[in-house]
Each structure stands twice: as C-alpha cells, then as structure tokens.
Amino acid sequence: MGVYAGVAAGCSILLAGAVALIYIAYVHHKINTAVACIPTLLLPTQQPLPEALTQHLEQALRANESNDAQTSYTHLQRAIELAQQWGYL
C-alpha cells in the first residue's frame, strides 16, 4: 500500500505542476508552451480530470495543432477558469 500511496502523491504533484505551468504560460500569452503541457495532464496514469476540463484541454490541443491560435487560447481560457473553479489552481 505504501508504494501506491507514493505514486498517487507523485501524480497529484505532477498534475498540480502541469496545471500551474499551463496557467503561467497562458497569462504570458505563450500558447504553444501552455499547449505543450496538456498531454501530460491527459496521460492515462494521471488523476482523471472532470470531463468538461478534459474537453477544453483536448480542444485547445487540437486547435493548436491546426494552427488556430485564437481557438486554442479560448479553450485554454475556459480550461483555466474551470481549473480555478474546481481547485486545481
């Protein structure tokens, strides 16, 4: 049980760190940097995020891959609002 508790704690720290990095990059208008952190949050080994948050993160990632910076920014903004609302930030 002790090993698994350490893994869960490590995942929570990674989750909090990735969300914080996304936020910092977002407020500095570094959309590509913010989006680069998204795959870390979506790994199957991570704590599952609320569906609405996951959807906005995935949409930001897809928009960025399509070179649609404005749409990516909009989805990042909504994801950050939800992350703040749910206590991830």
C-alpha positions as CSV (number, residue, x, y, z in Angstrom):
1,M,0.0,0.0,0.0
2,G,2.8,2.4,0.8
3,V,4.3,2.2,-2.7
4,Y,0.9,3.1,-4.3
5,A,0.4,6.0,-1.9
6,G,3.7,7.4,-3.1
7,V,2.7,7.0,-6.7
8,A,-0.7,8.7,-6.1
9,A,1.0,11.6,-4.3
10,G,3.5,11.9,-7.2
11,C,0.7,12.0,-9.7
12,S,-1.0,14.8,-7.8
13,I,2.2,16.8,-7.7
14,L,2.7,16.3,-11.4
15,L,-0.9,17.3,-12.0
16,A,-0.7,20.5,-9.9
17,G,2.6,21.4,-11.6
18,A,1.3,20.9,-15.1
19,V,-1.8,22.9,-14.4
20,A,0.3,25.7,-12.9
21,L,2.7,25.7,-15.9
22,I,-0.3,26.0,-18.3
23,Y,-1.6,28.9,-16.3
24,I,1.7,30.7,-16.2
25,A,2.3,30.2,-19.9
26,Y,-1.3,31.3,-20.7
27,V,-1.1,34.6,-18.7
28,H,2.2,35.4,-20.6
29,H,0.4,34.6,-23.9
30,K,2.8,31.7,-24.6
31,I,0.1,29.5,-26.1
32,N,2.4,26.9,-27.6
33,T,4.1,26.5,-24.3
34,A,0.8,26.1,-22.5
35,V,-0.5,23.6,-25.0
36,A,2.8,21.6,-24.8
37,C,1.9,20.8,-21.1
38,I,-1.6,19.4,-22.0
39,P,-0.5,15.9,-23.0
40,T,0.9,15.4,-19.5
41,L,-2.5,16.0,-18.0
42,L,-4.2,13.6,-20.3
43,L,-1.9,10.6,-19.7
44,P,-3.9,7.6,-18.6
45,T,-1.6,7.4,-15.5
46,Q,-2.8,10.8,-14.3
47,Q,-5.7,11.5,-11.9
48,P,-8.8,11.8,-14.1
49,L,-9.9,15.4,-14.6
50,P,-13.6,16.5,-14.8
51,E,-15.0,15.8,-18.3
52,A,-15.6,19.5,-19.1
53,L,-12.0,20.4,-18.3
54,T,-10.6,17.5,-20.3
55,Q,-12.7,18.5,-23.3
56,H,-11.4,22.1,-23.2
57,L,-7.8,20.9,-22.9
58,E,-8.3,18.5,-25.8
59,Q,-9.9,21.2,-27.9
60,A,-7.1,23.6,-27.2
61,L,-4.6,20.9,-28.2
62,R,-6.4,20.2,-31.5
63,A,-6.8,23.9,-32.3
64,N,-3.1,24.5,-31.7
65,E,-2.2,21.5,-34.0
66,S,-4.4,23.2,-36.7
67,N,-2.6,26.5,-36.2
68,D,-5.7,28.1,-34.8
69,A,-4.2,30.2,-32.0
70,Q,-7.3,32.1,-31.2
71,T,-9.4,29.0,-30.7
72,S,-6.7,27.4,-28.7
73,Y,-6.4,30.5,-26.5
74,T,-10.2,30.5,-26.0
75,H,-10.2,26.8,-24.9
76,L,-7.2,27.4,-22.6
77,Q,-9.0,30.3,-21.0
78,R,-12.1,28.2,-20.3
79,A,-10.0,25.3,-19.0
80,I,-8.2,27.6,-16.6
81,E,-11.5,29.1,-15.4
82,L,-12.7,25.5,-14.7
83,A,-9.4,24.5,-13.1
84,Q,-9.7,27.5,-10.7
85,Q,-13.3,26.7,-10.0
86,W,-12.5,23.1,-9.1
87,G,-9.4,23.9,-7.0
88,Y,-6.7,22.8,-9.4
89,L,-5.2,26.3,-9.3
